[in-house]
């Protein structure tokens, strides 16, 4: 079997070259486009090398900017970026996502619904009138970044307010007590208020969260909490009543692209658009350290699921895997694909998204949308959901939303659940897919679910003691019971023939399936 060699397009001349040769070719191609390519220019370069071999020229040769038999422009004409600051960016133990955190709202992307011009929260932040609030949103949407921007504002305002950062994953109640004690002294002695940022605040249980209540109430601290879980379930209701909940949304593709573009500018990179010719012929042109094509940036923005941290760290991983001394670094789509996987899909098996997606699947089945039912079911499986949990919900849907309109639906759902128990993942995925699509396409009837609800309501709202079972419906295994009339007059005929009543006394005419109760 012959093995095919993978080829890619050069971002400069758009010719095809093997992956193993593309980086060397691109460095050469850049300099072919950045200066003259004739015998005279070659001779001038050779004369210059004999007369003056300064350190900058040596570094250019070492980094691959000047190739043999070709000449680029001199060091005075083209600005070559320093490799030391570039290398420091990627050898730093601080992740790129942390290094790129903006310090003001100018470079904060997304969340226009709460931070757009003339929005309440933005107005309050600009006036430095920061309220106690809970920032709720998915990972990588900008909760911690927004807190850092507020902290930076506090530093610029001549320390009119102190900003204290804590994390519920590393701090306990005693740490909060110490912070509150200092906050009281600051407020009493210097009239300086304290803003306490508690990251992952949902990690505190509801009893521990009580520590914030009196101090937020009295104004000793302004609390900013960040959480990825629904505050309605994870936070103390008393705390929620004292804080404003700010809902942050996933970043869209354009927001992620803007963040990546800003990052590439900082690290001296350039995005090459389709059809763009690269040459550095003008005086003062700066040769970028990183070249990445626009399609790769767009793919990364689309695949990171609205998480800016995933996008930036994937870019950093691709850059760290390349030789930092090799000259211009080319980042291809394959380089990015090696570093980003869809394992970061937003799906918490015990969190709010867990219930949101299972609800979406059930309602899609109810609405007979087979595509949506299959999509939401697949998304749960891809996110790591237990297939038996999905199967149980399908069994419920088969009876609740289809019922007697297609009695086979319940059989199909139960069989799918048993098949999941036998096969497990990943083989059972097609069983769940088949069941979800079958239920979505089946005729619908909520008659049973509605009748059951009416029966429950009848029992729950009955005034006085619940009625006794009629005597003729009772068993009479003993002589005494027979003497008391148990089972007297009972027969097995249809109710219309026997004229017996089977509902308790006072409820003989109740009809849970009557026309007035129909769907």
The 8 nearest C-alpha neighbors of each residue, nearest first, counted from 0:
[[1, 2, 3, 4, 5, 6, 17, 18],
 [2, 0, 3, 4, 5, 6, 17, 18],
 [1, 3, 0, 4, 5, 6, 17, 18],
 [4, 2, 5, 1, 6, 0, 17, 18],
 [3, 5, 6, 2, 17, 18, 19, 1],
 [4, 6, 17, 18, 3, 7, 16, 19],
 [5, 7, 17, 16, 18, 15, 4, 8],
 [8, 6, 15, 16, 18, 17, 9, 5],
 [9, 7, 15, 13, 14, 10, 16, 6],
 [8, 10, 13, 11, 14, 12, 15, 25],
 [11, 9, 13, 12, 8, 271, 292, 25],
 [12, 10, 9, 277, 276, 13, 28, 29],
 [11, 13, 14, 9, 10, 276, 28, 8],
 [14, 12, 9, 8, 10, 11, 15, 274],
 [15, 13, 8, 9, 12, 16, 7, 11],
 [14, 16, 8, 7, 6, 9, 13, 17],
 [17, 15, 6, 7, 21, 18, 8, 20],
 [18, 16, 6, 19, 20, 5, 21, 7],
 [17, 19, 21, 6, 20, 5, 7, 16],
 [18, 20, 17, 21, 22, 16, 23, 6],
 [21, 19, 17, 18, 23, 22, 24, 16],
 [22, 20, 24, 18, 23, 16, 25, 19],
 [23, 21, 25, 24, 20, 26, 329, 328],
 [22, 24, 26, 25, 21, 20, 27, 63],
 [23, 25, 21, 27, 22, 26, 28, 20],
 [24, 26, 28, 22, 27, 23, 21, 29],
 [27, 25, 29, 23, 28, 24, 327, 22],
 [26, 28, 24, 25, 30, 29, 66, 31],
 [29, 27, 25, 31, 30, 26, 24, 32],
 [30, 28, 32, 26, 31, 27, 25, 33],
 [31, 29, 33, 32, 28, 71, 27, 34],
 [30, 32, 28, 29, 33, 34, 27, 36],
 [33, 31, 278, 30, 29, 34, 28, 279],
 [32, 34, 279, 30, 280, 278, 31, 71],
 [35, 33, 71, 72, 32, 280, 31, 30],
 [36, 34, 37, 40, 70, 33, 31, 71],
 [37, 35, 69, 34, 40, 31, 70, 38],
 [36, 38, 40, 39, 35, 41, 69, 70],
 [37, 39, 41, 40, 42, 36, 43, 68],
 [40, 38, 42, 41, 37, 43, 36, 44],
 [39, 41, 43, 42, 38, 37, 44, 35],
 [40, 42, 38, 44, 39, 43, 70, 69],
 [41, 43, 45, 39, 44, 40, 46, 38],
 [44, 42, 40, 46, 41, 45, 47, 39],
 [43, 45, 47, 41, 42, 46, 48, 40],
 [44, 46, 42, 48, 47, 43, 41, 49],
 [47, 45, 43, 49, 48, 44, 42, 50],
 [46, 48, 44, 50, 45, 49, 51, 43],
 [47, 49, 45, 46, 51, 52, 50, 44],
 [50, 48, 46, 47, 51, 45, 52, 44],
 [51, 49, 47, 48, 46, 52, 45, 53],
 [50, 52, 48, 47, 49, 53, 46, 56],
 [53, 51, 48, 56, 54, 57, 50, 49],
 [52, 54, 56, 55, 51, 57, 58, 48],
 [55, 53, 57, 56, 58, 52, 59, 51],
 [54, 56, 58, 57, 53, 59, 74, 52],
 [55, 57, 59, 58, 54, 53, 52, 60],
 [58, 56, 54, 60, 59, 55, 61, 53],
 [57, 59, 61, 55, 56, 60, 62, 54],
 [60, 58, 56, 64, 62, 57, 61, 55],
 [59, 61, 57, 63, 65, 58, 62, 64],
 [62, 60, 58, 59, 63, 57, 64, 324],
 [63, 61, 326, 59, 325, 60, 64, 324],
 [62, 64, 60, 326, 61, 65, 59, 66],
 [63, 65, 59, 62, 60, 326, 26, 66],
 [66, 64, 60, 63, 71, 59, 70, 67],
 [67, 65, 69, 27, 68, 63, 64, 70],
 [66, 68, 69, 65, 70, 27, 60, 41],
 [69, 67, 66, 41, 70, 36, 38, 65],
 [70, 68, 67, 66, 41, 36, 71, 31],
 [69, 71, 41, 44, 65, 40, 34, 72],
 [72, 70, 34, 30, 33, 65, 73, 69],
 [71, 73, 34, 76, 77, 74, 70, 33],
 [72, 74, 75, 76, 71, 77, 56, 70],
 [73, 75, 76, 77, 72, 78, 56, 79],
 [74, 76, 73, 77, 78, 72, 282, 283],
 [75, 77, 282, 73, 74, 283, 72, 78],
 [78, 76, 283, 284, 74, 282, 75, 285],
 [77, 79, 285, 283, 284, 80, 76, 286],
 [78, 80, 286, 285, 77, 81, 74, 287],
 [81, 79, 82, 78, 286, 285, 287, 288],
 [80, 82, 83, 84, 79, 85, 288, 86],
 [81, 83, 85, 84, 86, 80, 324, 323],
 [82, 84, 86, 85, 81, 87, 88, 80],
 [83, 85, 87, 86, 82, 88, 81, 266],
 [86, 84, 82, 88, 83, 87, 266, 89],
 [87, 85, 83, 88, 84, 89, 82, 90],
 [86, 88, 84, 90, 85, 89, 91, 83],
 [87, 89, 85, 86, 91, 90, 84, 266],
 [90, 88, 91, 87, 86, 319, 85, 315],
 [89, 91, 87, 88, 86, 92, 319, 93],
 [90, 92, 93, 89, 88, 87, 94, 86],
 [93, 91, 94, 90, 89, 88, 95, 87],
 [92, 94, 91, 97, 95, 98, 96, 90],
 [95, 93, 97, 96, 92, 98, 312, 91],
 [94, 96, 98, 97, 312, 99, 311, 315],
 [95, 97, 99, 94, 311, 308, 98, 312],
 [96, 98, 95, 94, 99, 100, 93, 308],
 [99, 97, 95, 96, 100, 94, 93, 88],
 [100, 98, 96, 97, 95, 101, 262, 265],
 [99, 101, 97, 98, 144, 102, 96, 147],
 [102, 100, 106, 103, 99, 107, 148, 144],
 [103, 101, 148, 151, 100, 147, 104, 106],
 [104, 102, 148, 105, 101, 106, 107, 151],
 [103, 105, 107, 106, 148, 102, 101, 108],
 [106, 104, 103, 107, 101, 108, 102, 148],
 [107, 105, 104, 101, 108, 103, 102, 258],
 [108, 106, 104, 105, 101, 109, 103, 145],
 [109, 107, 254, 106, 110, 258, 257, 250],
 [108, 110, 111, 254, 250, 107, 251, 140],
 [111, 109, 112, 113, 114, 247, 248, 108],
 [110, 112, 115, 114, 113, 109, 116, 108],
 [111, 113, 110, 114, 115, 118, 109, 247],
 [112, 114, 111, 110, 118, 115, 120, 119],
 [115, 113, 121, 111, 118, 110, 112, 120],
 [116, 114, 111, 118, 113, 112, 117, 121],
 [115, 117, 118, 114, 121, 122, 111, 119],
 [116, 118, 122, 115, 119, 121, 114, 120],
 [119, 117, 115, 116, 121, 120, 113, 114],
 [118, 120, 122, 121, 123, 117, 113, 114],
 [121, 119, 123, 122, 118, 113, 114, 124],
 [122, 120, 114, 124, 123, 118, 119, 125],
 [121, 123, 119, 125, 120, 124, 117, 118],
 [122, 124, 128, 120, 126, 121, 125, 129],
 [125, 123, 127, 121, 126, 122, 129, 128],
 [124, 126, 122, 127, 123, 121, 128, 120],
 [125, 127, 123, 128, 124, 122, 129, 121],
 [128, 126, 124, 125, 129, 123, 152, 153],
 [129, 127, 123, 126, 124, 130, 125, 122],
 [128, 130, 127, 124, 123, 131, 221, 126],
 [131, 129, 132, 128, 221, 242, 243, 222],
 [132, 130, 222, 242, 221, 223, 243, 129],
 [131, 133, 243, 242, 223, 244, 130, 222],
 [132, 134, 224, 244, 223, 225, 245, 243],
 [135, 133, 225, 245, 224, 142, 246, 244],
 [134, 136, 246, 226, 227, 247, 225, 245],
 [135, 137, 247, 227, 248, 246, 140, 134],
 [136, 138, 227, 140, 249, 139, 248, 135],
 [139, 137, 140, 306, 227, 136, 141, 345],
 [138, 140, 306, 307, 308, 141, 137, 305],
 [139, 141, 249, 138, 250, 137, 306, 142],
 [142, 140, 144, 139, 143, 145, 247, 138],
 [143, 141, 145, 144, 134, 140, 225, 146],
 [144, 142, 146, 145, 141, 147, 225, 198],
 [145, 143, 141, 147, 146, 142, 100, 148],
 [144, 146, 148, 142, 147, 143, 141, 149],
 [145, 147, 143, 149, 144, 148, 150, 142],
 [148, 146, 150, 144, 149, 145, 151, 143],
 [147, 149, 102, 151, 145, 103, 150, 146],
 [148, 150, 152, 146, 147, 151, 153, 145],
 [151, 149, 147, 153, 152, 148, 162, 146],
 [152, 150, 148, 154, 153, 149, 102, 147],
 [153, 151, 149, 155, 150, 154, 156, 148],
 [152, 154, 150, 156, 151, 155, 160, 158],
 [155, 153, 151, 152, 158, 156, 157, 150],
 [156, 154, 152, 153, 157, 151, 158, 159],
 [155, 157, 153, 158, 154, 159, 152, 160],
 [158, 156, 155, 159, 154, 153, 160, 152],
 [157, 159, 160, 156, 154, 153, 161, 155],
 [158, 160, 157, 191, 156, 153, 161, 192],
 [161, 159, 192, 158, 191, 153, 193, 162],
 [160, 162, 193, 194, 158, 192, 163, 153],
 [161, 163, 194, 150, 193, 195, 160, 164],
 [162, 164, 195, 196, 194, 161, 165, 193],
 [165, 163, 196, 195, 197, 162, 166, 198],
 [164, 166, 197, 196, 198, 170, 163, 167],
 [167, 165, 198, 197, 168, 169, 170, 199],
 [166, 168, 170, 169, 200, 199, 202, 198],
 [167, 169, 166, 170, 202, 199, 198, 171],
 [170, 168, 167, 166, 171, 165, 174, 202],
 [171, 169, 167, 166, 174, 168, 165, 172],
 [170, 172, 174, 173, 175, 167, 169, 203],
 [171, 173, 175, 174, 176, 207, 210, 170],
 [174, 172, 176, 175, 171, 177, 170, 178],
 [175, 173, 177, 171, 176, 172, 170, 178],
 [174, 176, 178, 172, 173, 177, 179, 171],
 [175, 177, 173, 179, 174, 178, 180, 172],
 [178, 176, 180, 174, 175, 179, 173, 181],
 [179, 177, 175, 181, 176, 180, 182, 174],
 [180, 178, 182, 176, 181, 177, 175, 183],
 [179, 181, 177, 183, 182, 178, 176, 184],
 [180, 182, 184, 178, 179, 183, 185, 177],
 [183, 181, 179, 185, 180, 184, 193, 186],
 [184, 182, 186, 180, 181, 185, 187, 219],
 [183, 185, 187, 181, 182, 186, 188, 180],
 [186, 184, 182, 189, 188, 183, 191, 187],
 [185, 187, 190, 191, 183, 184, 192, 189],
 [186, 188, 184, 185, 190, 189, 183, 191],
 [187, 189, 185, 186, 184, 190, 191, 183],
 [188, 190, 191, 185, 186, 187, 184, 192],
 [191, 189, 186, 187, 188, 185, 192, 159],
 [192, 190, 186, 189, 160, 185, 159, 193],
 [191, 193, 160, 186, 161, 190, 220, 194],
 [194, 192, 161, 220, 160, 182, 162, 195],
 [193, 195, 221, 162, 220, 161, 222, 163],
 [196, 194, 163, 222, 221, 162, 164, 223],
 [195, 197, 223, 164, 224, 165, 163, 222],
 [198, 196, 224, 165, 166, 200, 223, 195],
 [197, 199, 166, 225, 200, 224, 167, 165],
 [200, 198, 226, 201, 225, 167, 202, 166],
 [199, 201, 202, 198, 167, 197, 224, 203],
 [200, 202, 203, 199, 233, 226, 234, 204],
 [203, 201, 200, 167, 199, 204, 168, 233],
 [204, 202, 201, 207, 200, 208, 167, 205],
 [203, 205, 207, 206, 202, 208, 201, 234],
 [204, 206, 208, 235, 207, 234, 203, 209],
 [207, 205, 208, 204, 209, 203, 210, 235],
 [208, 206, 204, 209, 205, 203, 210, 172],
 [207, 209, 205, 210, 206, 211, 203, 204],
 [208, 210, 212, 207, 211, 206, 205, 238],
 [209, 211, 208, 212, 207, 172, 213, 175],
 [212, 210, 209, 214, 208, 215, 213, 238],
 [211, 213, 209, 215, 214, 210, 216, 238],
 [214, 212, 216, 215, 211, 217, 210, 209],
 [215, 213, 219, 217, 216, 212, 211, 220],
 [214, 216, 218, 212, 217, 220, 213, 211],
 [217, 215, 213, 214, 218, 212, 241, 219],
 [216, 218, 214, 215, 219, 213, 220, 212],
 [217, 219, 215, 220, 216, 214, 221, 192],
 [220, 218, 214, 217, 183, 215, 182, 192],
 [221, 219, 193, 218, 215, 194, 214, 222],
 [220, 222, 194, 131, 195, 215, 193, 130],
 [223, 221, 131, 195, 194, 220, 196, 224],
 [222, 224, 196, 132, 131, 133, 195, 197],
 [223, 225, 133, 197, 200, 196, 198, 134],
 [226, 224, 134, 198, 199, 133, 200, 135],
 [225, 227, 199, 135, 228, 200, 201, 134],
 [226, 228, 136, 137, 135, 138, 229, 225],
 [229, 227, 226, 230, 350, 351, 233, 135],
 [228, 230, 231, 232, 351, 233, 227, 135],
 [231, 229, 234, 233, 232, 228, 135, 226],
 [230, 232, 229, 233, 234, 236, 235, 239],
 [233, 231, 230, 229, 234, 228, 235, 351],
 [232, 234, 230, 201, 231, 229, 228, 235],
 [235, 233, 230, 232, 205, 231, 236, 201],
 [234, 236, 238, 205, 237, 239, 208, 233],
 [237, 235, 239, 238, 240, 234, 231, 230],
 [236, 238, 240, 235, 239, 241, 212, 209],
 [239, 237, 235, 241, 236, 240, 212, 242],
 [238, 240, 236, 242, 241, 237, 235, 234],
 [239, 241, 237, 238, 242, 236, 243, 235],
 [240, 242, 238, 239, 237, 243, 216, 215],
 [243, 241, 132, 131, 239, 240, 244, 133],
 [242, 244, 132, 133, 245, 131, 241, 239],
 [243, 245, 133, 132, 134, 246, 242, 135],
 [246, 244, 134, 133, 135, 243, 247, 132],
 [245, 247, 135, 136, 134, 244, 248, 113],
 [248, 246, 136, 135, 110, 245, 140, 134],
 [249, 247, 136, 250, 110, 140, 246, 137],
 [248, 250, 305, 140, 251, 137, 247, 306],
 [249, 251, 305, 140, 254, 109, 248, 255],
 [250, 252, 254, 253, 305, 249, 255, 109],
 [251, 253, 255, 300, 254, 301, 256, 250],
 [254, 252, 256, 255, 251, 257, 300, 250],
 [253, 255, 257, 251, 252, 256, 108, 250],
 [256, 254, 258, 252, 300, 257, 253, 307],
 [257, 255, 253, 259, 258, 254, 300, 260],
 [256, 258, 260, 254, 255, 259, 253, 261],
 [259, 257, 255, 261, 256, 260, 262, 254],
 [258, 260, 262, 256, 261, 257, 263, 255],
 [261, 259, 257, 263, 262, 258, 256, 264],
 [260, 262, 264, 258, 259, 263, 257, 265],
 [263, 261, 259, 265, 264, 260, 258, 266],
 [262, 264, 268, 266, 260, 265, 261, 267],
 [263, 265, 267, 261, 262, 266, 268, 260],
 [264, 266, 262, 263, 267, 261, 268, 99],
 [267, 265, 263, 264, 268, 85, 262, 88],
 [266, 268, 264, 265, 287, 288, 263, 289],
 [269, 267, 289, 263, 287, 264, 288, 266],
 [268, 270, 290, 289, 271, 287, 291, 263],
 [269, 271, 291, 292, 293, 290, 272, 268],
 [272, 270, 292, 293, 291, 269, 275, 273],
 [273, 271, 293, 275, 292, 274, 270, 294],
 [272, 274, 275, 271, 293, 292, 294, 10],
 [275, 273, 272, 276, 13, 271, 10, 11],
 [274, 276, 272, 273, 277, 271, 11, 10],
 [277, 275, 11, 274, 278, 12, 10, 271],
 [278, 276, 11, 275, 279, 29, 32, 10],
 [277, 279, 32, 33, 280, 29, 276, 30],
 [278, 280, 33, 284, 281, 277, 32, 286],
 [281, 279, 33, 278, 34, 282, 284, 32],
 [280, 282, 284, 279, 283, 77, 76, 33],
 [283, 281, 76, 284, 77, 280, 75, 78],
 [282, 284, 77, 78, 76, 281, 285, 75],
 [285, 283, 77, 282, 279, 281, 78, 286],
 [284, 286, 78, 79, 77, 287, 283, 80],
 [285, 287, 79, 284, 288, 78, 80, 279],
 [288, 286, 268, 267, 289, 285, 269, 327],
 [287, 289, 327, 268, 267, 328, 286, 326],
 [290, 288, 268, 328, 287, 327, 329, 269],
 [291, 289, 329, 269, 268, 270, 328, 330],
 [292, 290, 330, 270, 271, 329, 269, 331],
 [291, 293, 271, 270, 295, 294, 272, 290],
 [292, 294, 296, 272, 295, 270, 271, 297],
 [295, 293, 297, 296, 292, 298, 272, 332],
 [296, 294, 298, 332, 293, 297, 292, 299],
 [297, 295, 293, 299, 298, 294, 300, 256],
 [296, 298, 300, 294, 295, 299, 301, 293],
 [299, 297, 295, 301, 300, 296, 294, 302],
 [298, 300, 302, 296, 301, 297, 295, 303],
 [301, 299, 297, 255, 252, 298, 302, 303],
 [300, 302, 298, 299, 252, 303, 297, 304],
 [301, 303, 299, 304, 300, 298, 341, 339],
 [302, 304, 306, 305, 310, 300, 301, 309],
 [305, 303, 302, 306, 344, 301, 345, 343],
 [306, 304, 250, 249, 303, 251, 307, 252],
 [305, 307, 139, 308, 309, 304, 303, 140],
 [308, 306, 139, 310, 309, 255, 311, 305],
 [307, 309, 139, 311, 306, 310, 96, 312],
 [310, 308, 312, 307, 306, 311, 303, 313],
 [309, 311, 307, 313, 308, 312, 303, 314],
 [312, 310, 314, 308, 96, 313, 309, 315],
 [311, 313, 315, 309, 314, 310, 308, 95],
 [314, 312, 316, 310, 338, 315, 311, 339],
 [315, 313, 311, 317, 312, 316, 310, 318],
 [314, 316, 312, 318, 313, 317, 319, 311],
 [317, 315, 313, 319, 318, 314, 312, 338],
 [316, 318, 314, 320, 315, 319, 334, 335],
 [319, 317, 315, 320, 321, 316, 314, 330],
 [320, 318, 316, 321, 317, 315, 89, 322],
 [319, 321, 318, 317, 316, 322, 315, 334],
 [322, 320, 319, 318, 323, 317, 328, 325],
 [321, 323, 325, 324, 320, 319, 328, 318],
 [322, 324, 325, 321, 86, 326, 319, 328],
 [325, 323, 322, 326, 62, 82, 61, 327],
 [326, 324, 62, 322, 323, 63, 327, 328],
 [327, 325, 62, 63, 324, 328, 64, 288],
 [326, 328, 288, 289, 26, 329, 325, 287],
 [329, 327, 289, 288, 290, 326, 330, 325],
 [330, 328, 290, 289, 291, 331, 22, 327],
 [329, 331, 291, 334, 290, 328, 332, 317],
 [332, 330, 334, 333, 329, 291, 335, 295],
 [331, 333, 295, 335, 334, 336, 330, 294],
 [334, 332, 336, 331, 335, 337, 330, 338],
 [335, 333, 331, 337, 332, 336, 317, 330],
 [334, 336, 332, 338, 337, 333, 317, 339],
 [337, 335, 333, 339, 338, 334, 332, 340],
 [336, 338, 335, 334, 339, 333, 340, 317],
 [339, 337, 335, 313, 336, 316, 317, 340],
 [340, 338, 336, 313, 337, 335, 341, 309],
 [341, 339, 342, 338, 343, 336, 337, 302],
 [340, 342, 343, 344, 339, 302, 303, 304],
 [343, 341, 340, 344, 382, 381, 339, 345],
 [342, 344, 341, 345, 340, 303, 304, 309],
 [345, 343, 342, 341, 346, 382, 304, 381],
 [344, 346, 343, 347, 382, 304, 137, 352],
 [347, 345, 382, 352, 344, 353, 348, 379],
 [346, 348, 350, 349, 353, 352, 345, 351],
 [349, 347, 353, 350, 384, 346, 383, 352],
 [350, 348, 347, 353, 351, 352, 354, 346],
 [351, 349, 347, 353, 352, 348, 228, 354],
 [350, 352, 353, 354, 229, 228, 355, 349],
 [351, 353, 355, 354, 350, 346, 347, 356],
 [354, 352, 348, 351, 350, 355, 347, 356],
 [355, 353, 357, 352, 351, 356, 358, 350],
 [354, 356, 352, 358, 353, 357, 359, 351],
 [355, 357, 359, 358, 354, 353, 352, 375],
 [358, 356, 360, 354, 359, 355, 361, 353],
 [359, 357, 361, 355, 356, 360, 354, 362],
 [358, 360, 356, 362, 357, 361, 363, 355],
 [361, 359, 372, 363, 357, 375, 358, 362],
 [362, 360, 358, 364, 363, 359, 357, 365],
 [363, 361, 365, 359, 364, 360, 358, 366],
 [362, 364, 366, 360, 372, 368, 365, 361],
 [365, 363, 439, 367, 361, 362, 366, 372],
 [364, 366, 362, 363, 367, 400, 361, 439],
 [365, 367, 363, 364, 368, 362, 439, 369],
 [368, 366, 439, 364, 365, 440, 369, 363],
 [369, 367, 363, 371, 366, 370, 439, 364],
 [368, 370, 439, 372, 436, 371, 367, 373],
 [371, 369, 373, 372, 368, 374, 436, 363],
 [370, 372, 374, 373, 368, 369, 363, 375],
 [373, 371, 360, 369, 363, 374, 370, 375],
 [372, 374, 376, 370, 371, 375, 377, 432],
 [375, 373, 371, 377, 376, 372, 378, 370],
 [376, 374, 378, 360, 377, 372, 373, 371],
 [375, 377, 373, 379, 378, 374, 372, 360],
 [378, 376, 380, 374, 379, 375, 373, 381],
 [377, 379, 375, 381, 380, 376, 382, 374],
 [378, 380, 382, 376, 377, 384, 381, 375],
 [379, 381, 377, 384, 383, 382, 378, 376],
 [382, 380, 378, 383, 379, 377, 384, 344],
 [381, 383, 379, 380, 346, 384, 344, 378],
 [384, 382, 380, 381, 379, 385, 348, 346],
 [385, 383, 380, 379, 382, 386, 348, 381],
 [384, 386, 387, 388, 383, 389, 380, 348],
 [387, 385, 389, 388, 384, 390, 419, 380],
 [388, 386, 390, 389, 385, 391, 416, 419],
 [387, 389, 391, 386, 390, 385, 392, 384],
 [388, 390, 386, 392, 387, 391, 393, 385],
 [391, 389, 387, 416, 393, 388, 392, 386],
 [392, 390, 394, 388, 393, 389, 387, 395],
 [391, 393, 395, 389, 394, 390, 396, 388],
 [392, 394, 396, 390, 395, 391, 412, 397],
 [395, 393, 412, 391, 397, 392, 396, 413],
 [394, 396, 392, 393, 397, 398, 399, 391],
 [395, 397, 399, 393, 398, 400, 394, 392],
 [398, 396, 409, 394, 401, 395, 408, 399],
 [397, 399, 402, 396, 395, 401, 400, 409],
 [400, 398, 396, 448, 397, 395, 402, 445],
 [399, 401, 445, 396, 444, 443, 398, 397],
 [402, 400, 443, 444, 397, 398, 404, 399],
 [401, 403, 398, 404, 444, 399, 406, 400],
 [402, 404, 406, 405, 401, 444, 447, 446],
 [403, 405, 402, 444, 401, 442, 443, 406],
 [406, 404, 403, 407, 408, 401, 402, 442],
 [405, 407, 403, 408, 402, 409, 404, 410],
 [408, 406, 410, 405, 409, 411, 412, 403],
 [409, 407, 411, 406, 410, 397, 405, 412],
 [408, 410, 397, 412, 411, 407, 406, 398],
 [411, 409, 407, 413, 408, 412, 414, 406],
 [410, 412, 408, 414, 409, 413, 415, 407],
 [413, 411, 394, 415, 409, 414, 410, 393],
 [414, 412, 416, 410, 415, 411, 394, 409],
 [413, 415, 417, 411, 416, 412, 418, 410],
 [414, 416, 418, 412, 413, 417, 430, 411],
 [417, 415, 390, 413, 419, 418, 414, 412],
 [418, 416, 420, 414, 419, 415, 413, 421],
 [417, 419, 415, 421, 420, 416, 422, 414],
 [420, 418, 416, 423, 427, 422, 417, 421],
 [419, 421, 417, 418, 423, 422, 416, 387],
 [420, 422, 418, 419, 423, 417, 427, 416],
 [423, 421, 419, 427, 420, 418, 426, 424],
 [422, 424, 419, 427, 420, 421, 426, 425],
 [425, 423, 426, 427, 428, 422, 386, 419],
 [424, 426, 427, 428, 423, 422, 429, 380],
 [427, 425, 424, 428, 422, 423, 429, 430],
 [428, 426, 419, 430, 424, 423, 429, 425],
 [427, 429, 431, 430, 426, 425, 432, 424],
 [428, 430, 432, 431, 427, 433, 426, 434],
 [431, 429, 433, 427, 428, 432, 415, 434],
 [430, 432, 434, 428, 429, 433, 435, 415],
 [431, 433, 429, 435, 430, 434, 373, 436],
 [434, 432, 430, 436, 431, 435, 429, 437],
 [433, 435, 437, 431, 432, 436, 412, 438],
 [434, 436, 432, 438, 437, 433, 431, 372],
 [435, 437, 439, 369, 433, 438, 434, 440],
 [438, 436, 434, 440, 439, 435, 441, 433],
 [437, 439, 441, 435, 436, 440, 434, 364],
 [438, 440, 364, 367, 436, 369, 437, 441],
 [439, 441, 437, 438, 367, 436, 369, 442],
 [440, 442, 438, 439, 437, 443, 405, 401],
 [443, 441, 404, 401, 405, 440, 444, 438],
 [442, 444, 401, 400, 404, 441, 445, 365],
 [443, 445, 401, 446, 400, 404, 402, 403],
 [444, 446, 400, 448, 447, 399, 449, 401],
 [447, 445, 449, 444, 448, 450, 518, 517],
 [448, 446, 450, 449, 445, 451, 402, 399],
 [447, 449, 451, 399, 445, 450, 446, 452],
 [448, 450, 452, 446, 451, 447, 445, 453],
 [451, 449, 453, 447, 511, 452, 448, 446],
 [452, 450, 454, 448, 453, 449, 447, 455],
 [451, 453, 449, 455, 450, 454, 456, 448],
 [452, 454, 456, 450, 451, 455, 457, 511],
 [453, 455, 457, 451, 456, 452, 450, 458],
 [456, 454, 452, 458, 453, 457, 459, 451],
 [455, 457, 453, 459, 454, 458, 460, 452],
 [458, 456, 454, 455, 460, 459, 461, 453],
 [457, 459, 455, 461, 456, 460, 454, 465],
 [458, 460, 456, 457, 461, 455, 454, 462],
 [461, 459, 457, 458, 456, 462, 455, 463],
 [462, 460, 458, 459, 457, 463, 465, 464],
 [463, 461, 460, 464, 465, 459, 458, 457],
 [462, 464, 461, 465, 466, 460, 459, 458],
 [465, 463, 466, 462, 461, 467, 458, 460],
 [464, 466, 463, 467, 461, 458, 462, 503],
 [467, 465, 503, 464, 504, 468, 505, 469],
 [468, 466, 469, 503, 465, 504, 470, 464],
 [467, 469, 503, 470, 466, 472, 473, 502],
 [470, 468, 472, 471, 503, 467, 473, 504],
 [469, 471, 485, 472, 473, 486, 484, 468],
 [470, 472, 486, 487, 489, 473, 469, 485],
 [473, 471, 470, 469, 486, 474, 468, 489],
 [474, 472, 486, 485, 470, 471, 475, 469],
 [473, 475, 486, 485, 476, 472, 480, 471],
 [476, 474, 480, 485, 481, 477, 486, 473],
 [475, 477, 474, 480, 478, 481, 479, 485],
 [478, 476, 480, 479, 475, 481, 482, 474],
 [479, 477, 481, 480, 482, 476, 475, 483],
 [478, 480, 482, 481, 477, 483, 475, 476],
 [481, 479, 483, 475, 477, 482, 478, 485],
 [480, 482, 478, 484, 485, 483, 479, 475],
 [481, 483, 479, 480, 484, 478, 485, 477],
 [482, 484, 480, 481, 485, 479, 470, 478],
 [485, 483, 481, 487, 482, 486, 470, 480],
 [484, 486, 470, 481, 473, 475, 480, 487],
 [485, 487, 471, 473, 472, 474, 489, 470],
 [488, 486, 471, 484, 485, 489, 470, 481],
 [489, 487, 471, 486, 490, 499, 484, 485],
 [490, 488, 471, 487, 486, 472, 491, 499],
 [489, 491, 492, 488, 497, 499, 493, 486],
 [492, 490, 493, 489, 497, 494, 496, 499],
 [491, 493, 497, 490, 496, 494, 495, 489],
 [494, 492, 496, 495, 497, 491, 498, 499],
 [493, 495, 497, 498, 496, 499, 492, 500],
 [494, 496, 498, 493, 497, 499, 492, 500],
 [495, 497, 493, 494, 498, 492, 499, 491],
 [496, 498, 494, 499, 492, 495, 493, 490],
 [499, 497, 494, 495, 496, 500, 493, 492],
 [498, 500, 497, 494, 501, 489, 495, 496],
 [501, 499, 502, 498, 507, 494, 503, 469],
 [500, 502, 499, 503, 472, 507, 469, 494],
 [501, 503, 507, 500, 506, 504, 469, 505],
 [504, 502, 506, 466, 468, 469, 505, 507],
 [503, 505, 506, 507, 466, 502, 469, 467],
 [504, 506, 507, 503, 466, 508, 502, 509],
 [507, 505, 509, 504, 508, 503, 502, 466],
 [506, 508, 502, 505, 509, 504, 503, 500],
 [509, 507, 506, 510, 505, 502, 500, 504],
 [508, 510, 506, 507, 511, 502, 513, 505],
 [511, 509, 513, 512, 508, 516, 507, 514],
 [510, 512, 450, 513, 453, 509, 516, 454],
 [513, 511, 510, 516, 450, 517, 514, 446],
 [512, 514, 510, 516, 515, 511, 517, 509],
 [513, 515, 517, 516, 512, 518, 510, 511],
 [516, 514, 513, 517, 512, 518, 511, 510],
 [515, 517, 514, 513, 512, 518, 511, 450],
 [518, 516, 514, 515, 513, 512, 446, 449],
 [517, 516, 446, 445, 449, 444, 514, 515]]
